[in-house]
Amino acid sequence: MRPASCRICSCFTTEMETSFGLRINTLQSFYQANQQIYNVFETVTNMPVSCLITKTCDVRSTQMAQTTVGEQSVIQEKTSINKSTIGASCKINSKVRLSDSILMDNVVIEKNVIIENSIICDKTVVNSGSVLRNCLVGFNYIIPMGSKNESSNLTNLNNFMPI
């Protein structure tokens, strides 16, 4: 690798036969990077996309498409998950609809929850009957039972993600 000039930081470049790179500096680019991984995974890694669902997770749902699942996560039956990324040690209960979303590590989703186009940070709990659309939920946040949120930033006082 060799450094390239940059105004604020040092950047590095490298040559590879197969490569994939994105600049991630907004929530939208973070979400899109997670979606693109599924599309380029086989080309970049020479492994099947089935590897994106780890062997240590427990997936009982039969309704999953274009989804990655992290280690030790549990997904119950009667759950629909589409185009989403699920981190490690997450627990998703039955009758959940999850689409176009990212769940970071240690997230708990209770029964009868709908989450669309949202990013849920670490250690968040989404209680039963809640609906989240186009939301960003911060670290260690608890969504009250039956909440309906759309286009919202939900956090405990500047606590989106620990750095």
Phi, psi and chi 1 to 4 in degrees:
 res  aa     phi    psi   chi1   chi2   chi3   chi4
   1 MET       -  150.3  -78.2 -166.4 -136.3      -
   2 ARG  -135.9  142.9   62.2 -174.2  167.9  136.0
   3 PRO   -71.3  143.8   13.1  -15.4      -      -
   4 ALA  -114.8  153.2      -      -      -      -
   5 SER   -75.4  144.2   64.7      -      -      -
   6 CYS  -151.1  144.9 -155.2      -      -      -
   7 ARG   -65.1  -42.5  -81.8 -168.7 -107.1 -169.9
   8 ILE  -101.7  -34.3  -62.1  173.2      -      -
   9 CYS  -141.6  173.2   62.8      -      -      -
  10 SER   -86.8  136.0  -65.2      -      -      -
  11 CYS  -114.8  152.6  -62.1      -      -      -
  12 PHE  -126.9  146.8  -65.4   89.9      -      -
  13 THR  -126.8  154.6   60.2      -      -      -
  14 THR  -149.0  154.7 -175.2      -      -      -
  15 GLU  -102.6  133.5  -68.7 -176.8   29.6      -
  16 MET  -138.4  154.0  -61.4  170.8   58.0      -
  17 GLU   -64.3  -50.2  -82.0 -176.3   39.6      -
  18 THR  -120.3  126.2  -52.1      -      -      -
  19 SER  -139.6  162.4   63.0      -      -      -
  20 PHE  -151.7  127.9  173.7   70.8      -      -
  21 GLY  -150.8  145.0      -      -      -      -
  22 LEU  -140.9  151.2  -70.4  172.6      -      -
  23 ARG   -92.4  124.3 -179.5  177.0 -178.8 -177.2
  24 ILE  -117.3  102.8  -59.8  173.7      -      -
  25 ASN  -137.0    8.1   60.7   -8.1      -      -
  26 THR  -140.0  164.2   65.1      -      -      -
  27 LEU   -62.8  -37.9  -74.0  174.0      -      -
  28 GLN   -62.9  -43.3 -177.9  179.1    4.8      -
  29 SER   -69.4  -32.9   61.5      -      -      -
  30 PHE   -62.2  -46.5  177.5   69.3      -      -
  31 TYR   -62.5  -48.3  170.0   77.1      -      -
  32 GLN   -63.7  -34.7  -71.6 -177.9   -5.1      -
  33 ALA   -62.0  -42.7      -      -      -      -
  34 ASN   -63.5  -36.4  -83.5  -88.2      -      -
  35 GLN   -70.9  -38.0  -68.1  -57.0  -56.3      -
  36 GLN   -68.5  -28.6  -71.0  -61.3  -43.4      -
  37 ILE   -54.4  -43.7  -65.5  -62.4      -      -
  38 TYR   -61.7  -37.9 -154.2   88.4      -      -
  39 ASN   -73.6  -30.2  -63.8  -29.0      -      -
  40 VAL  -110.0   -0.9  -60.3      -      -      -
  41 PHE   -55.1  -50.2 -174.9   78.3      -      -
  42 GLU   -62.4  -40.8  -72.8 -178.8  -20.4      -
  43 THR   -66.9  -44.1  -55.3      -      -      -
  44 VAL   -75.8  -36.3  172.4      -      -      -
  45 THR  -106.0  -13.2   65.1      -      -      -
  46 ASN    59.2   31.4  -68.1  -39.3      -      -
  47 MET  -125.4  154.4  -63.2 -173.6  -43.8      -
  48 PRO   -71.6  154.1   24.6  -31.4      -      -
  49 VAL   -64.3  -17.1  -68.5      -      -      -
  50 SER   -61.2  -21.4   60.4      -      -      -
  51 CYS   -68.5  -14.3  -68.3      -      -      -
  52 LEU   -75.3   -8.4  -70.0  171.1      -      -
  53 ILE  -109.0  107.2  -62.4  176.5      -      -
  54 THR   -65.0  153.6   61.8      -      -      -
  55 LYS   -71.0  -20.1  -67.0  179.5 -178.0 -180.0
  56 THR   -90.2    0.2   61.7      -      -      -
  57 CYS   -90.5  164.5   65.2      -      -      -
  58 ASP  -120.2   98.7 -179.4    7.2      -      -
  59 VAL  -107.8  114.6  176.9      -      -      -
  60 ARG  -104.4   -8.0  -61.5  176.6 -172.1  170.5
  61 SER   -76.0  143.0  173.4      -      -      -
  62 THR  -106.2    4.1   58.2      -      -      -
  63 GLN  -116.5   72.5  -59.7  175.5   46.5      -
  64 MET  -132.1  135.4  -75.1 -177.2   37.4      -
  65 ALA  -140.7  138.1      -      -      -      -
  66 GLN    44.5   55.3  -68.4 -173.4  -26.1      -
  67 THR  -129.6  140.3  -64.7      -      -      -
  68 THR  -107.0  143.6   64.4      -      -      -
  69 VAL  -132.0  126.4 -177.8      -      -      -
  70 GLY   -80.7  171.8      -      -      -      -
  71 GLU   -59.4  141.8  -64.3  177.9   -5.0      -
  72 GLN    64.8   11.9  -54.8  -63.5  -39.4      -
  73 SER   -79.8  149.7  -71.7      -      -      -
  74 VAL  -124.3  126.5  176.2      -      -      -
  75 ILE  -123.4  117.4  -58.6  170.9      -      -
  76 GLN   -76.5  168.3  -62.1  -64.9  -24.0      -
  77 GLU   -69.5  170.4   65.3  -78.9  -20.5      -
  78 LYS    57.6   38.3  -62.1 -179.7 -176.6  174.9
  79 THR  -123.7  135.8  -62.2      -      -      -
  80 SER  -112.2  121.1  174.0      -      -      -
  81 ILE  -130.3  126.5  -56.8  173.7      -      -
  82 ASN  -136.8  131.8 -171.5   32.3      -      -
  83 LYS    47.4   55.6  -65.8 -177.3 -179.3  177.9
  84 SER  -134.6  161.1  -65.8      -      -      -
  85 THR  -119.0  126.0  -58.9      -      -      -
  86 ILE  -117.5  124.5  -60.6  166.7      -      -
  87 GLY   -75.0 -169.8      -      -      -      -
  88 ALA   -77.5  149.1      -      -      -      -
  89 SER    56.4   34.9  -58.9      -      -      -
  90 CYS   -89.9  154.7  -69.1      -      -      -
  91 LYS  -129.1  117.8 -177.2  177.7  179.8 -174.1
  92 ILE  -117.3  116.5  -58.8  174.3      -      -
  93 ASN   -80.7  177.7  -73.9  -70.7      -      -
  94 SER   -71.8  161.3   60.1      -      -      -
  95 LYS    59.9   42.0  -61.3 -178.7 -178.5  176.4
  96 VAL  -110.1  138.4  168.4      -      -      -
  97 ARG  -114.2  119.2  -82.1 -167.7   -8.7 -132.9
  98 LEU  -127.5  121.4  178.9   66.0      -      -
  99 SER  -142.1  143.6   63.1      -      -      -
 100 ASP    49.2   44.9  -59.6  -52.0      -      -
 101 SER  -135.1  166.1  -64.4      -      -      -
 102 ILE  -125.6  125.5  -61.7  169.1      -      -
 103 LEU  -109.7  120.8  -55.8 -176.5      -      -
 104 MET   -79.7 -169.9  -65.9 -174.1 -174.8      -
 105 ASP   -68.2  149.3  -62.7  -17.4      -      -
 106 ASN    60.7   35.1  -60.1  -64.7      -      -
 107 VAL   -91.6  139.5  171.8      -      -      -
 108 VAL  -116.4  125.2  175.7      -      -      -
 109 ILE  -115.8  115.9  -51.0  -65.4      -      -
 110 GLU   -76.9 -177.9  -64.6  -66.0  -23.6      -
 111 LYS   -66.9  155.1  -68.6 -177.6  178.5 -177.1
 112 ASN    55.8   47.0  -60.4  -47.6      -      -
 113 VAL  -113.3  142.7  169.1      -      -      -
 114 ILE  -119.1  125.1  -62.1  170.0      -      -
 115 ILE  -129.5  122.4  -59.9  174.5      -      -
 116 GLU  -130.0  134.2  -63.6  174.3   -6.9      -
 117 ASN    47.3   52.0 -164.8   36.4      -      -
 118 SER  -133.6  157.9  -64.0      -      -      -
 119 ILE  -117.7  123.4  -61.7  174.1      -      -
 120 ILE  -114.6  116.0  -46.4  -63.6      -      -
 121 CYS   -77.9  170.8  -69.1      -      -      -
 122 ASP   -50.1  146.0  -61.3   86.7      -      -
 123 LYS    59.2   27.0  -61.9 -177.4 -180.0  178.8
 124 THR   -88.9  147.4  -68.3      -      -      -
 125 VAL  -119.9  125.6  175.8      -      -      -
 126 VAL  -108.7  110.1 -178.7      -      -      -
 127 ASN   -76.4  161.7  -79.5  -61.6      -      -
 128 SER   -49.5  142.7  -62.7      -      -      -
 129 GLY    76.0    6.3      -      -      -      -
 130 SER   -83.1  153.0  -63.1      -      -      -
 131 VAL  -129.4  125.9  176.8      -      -      -
 132 LEU  -125.2  122.1  -60.6  172.7      -      -
 133 ARG  -129.0  126.7  -71.3 -172.0  173.3   96.5
 134 ASN    56.1   47.5  -55.4  -50.7      -      -
 135 CYS  -116.9  154.7  -69.1      -      -      -
 136 LEU  -118.7  119.6  172.6   61.3      -      -
 137 VAL  -112.7  125.3 -177.7      -      -      -
 138 GLY   -75.1  171.8      -      -      -      -
 139 PHE   -56.0  133.4  171.7   78.3      -      -
 140 ASN    58.6   37.0 -156.1   27.2      -      -
 141 TYR   -99.0  147.7 -166.6   80.4      -      -
 142 ILE  -115.8  118.0  -62.1  175.0      -      -
 143 ILE   -84.8  120.8  -57.2  -70.2      -      -
 144 PRO   -63.5  153.8  -19.3   30.1      -      -
 145 MET   -56.5  133.2 -172.8  179.8  -63.6      -
 146 GLY    74.4   12.6      -      -      -      -
 147 SER   -69.5  145.1  -65.6      -      -      -
 148 LYS  -122.8  114.2  -50.7  -77.8 -172.7 -110.2
 149 ASN  -129.7  134.7  -66.3  -75.7      -      -
 150 GLU  -136.3  133.7 -170.9  163.8  -21.4      -
 151 SER    50.3   50.6  -58.6      -      -      -
 152 SER  -122.7  151.3  -59.8      -      -      -
 153 ASN  -107.2  115.6  -67.3  -28.1      -      -
 154 LEU  -114.7  119.2  -52.6  166.5      -      -
 155 THR  -157.4  160.2 -176.2      -      -      -
 156 ASN   -91.9   90.8  -63.6  -39.4      -      -
 157 LEU    45.0   81.4 -157.9   59.5      -      -
 158 ASN    55.5   40.3  -63.2  -37.6      -      -
 159 ASN  -117.0   47.0 -138.2    3.9      -      -
 160 PHE   -67.9  -54.5  -82.7  116.7      -      -
 161 MET  -147.3  134.1  -66.2 -167.4  -47.3      -
 162 PRO   -71.8  139.8   21.2  -26.1      -      -
 163 ILE  -113.9      -  -63.2  177.1      -      -
